């Protein structure tokens, strides 16, 4: 039973930690530890923030995260 739960969360990990680590240029384990420590300190409220970020990353095609490539002044 526990293995099924662990497998489910491993397969459905949303990549929030990996996304933050890539954006900040640090290792994924440090981001994960940061979420764990913040959850203990703030009594679980960062878990809600994590789930919101996971939802946004899962539905990012609805948002415009990609900046439009602008022509430089020299290409005009």
N, C-alpha and C positions, 0 to 999 in steps of 0.2 A: 504494500500500500504506500509506504513512504517512498519507495523507488519510483512509483508512478507519479507521485506529486513532484518529486525532484526532476524527473524526466520532462514533465509538463512545463515546469518553469525554465528548464534549460532550453527546451525547444522554442518556447514563446518569449524568450528574453528579448526585450525590445531594442536593445542597443543604445540605451540612454547613456550608460557609463562610457561606452566606446565612443559615442558621438561627442560627449563632453571632453573626453581624453584627447580626441583628435583635434578639437577646437582649441583646447588649452595647451596642447603639446606636452602632456604628461602621461604617465602609464595608467592603464585602465585600473589596475589594482589600487592605486592611490585614490582614484575617484570613487571606487566602490567602498573603500575604507572611510572616505569622507562622508558618504551617505550613511554608512552604518553608525559612525560616531555621532553624526548630526541627529540621527534617529533616536539614539539613546539620550542625547542631551536635550533635544526638543520634544521628547516623549512621542515620537512617531509621526510628527507633522511633516518631516521631509519625505516620508513615504507617499503622502498625498501629492506632494510636489513632483515626485518621481513618476507617479501614475499619470499625472497631467502631462508631463513632458513625453511620456511614452505614447499617450494618445495623440499628441501633436506630431511626433515623429512618425507614427503609424499613418496619419492622415495628412502628411506634409504636401501631398499633391494638391490639396485644397488651398494651401497657403502659398504665397509667393516668396519663398526663401531665396530663390536665385535672383541675384542682381542682374539687371539688364546690362549687357555689354555696350558701353557707350563708345562712340567714335572719338578718337582723340582729335585735338585741334589740328594736328598735322595731316590727318586723313581727309579733311574737308576740302 
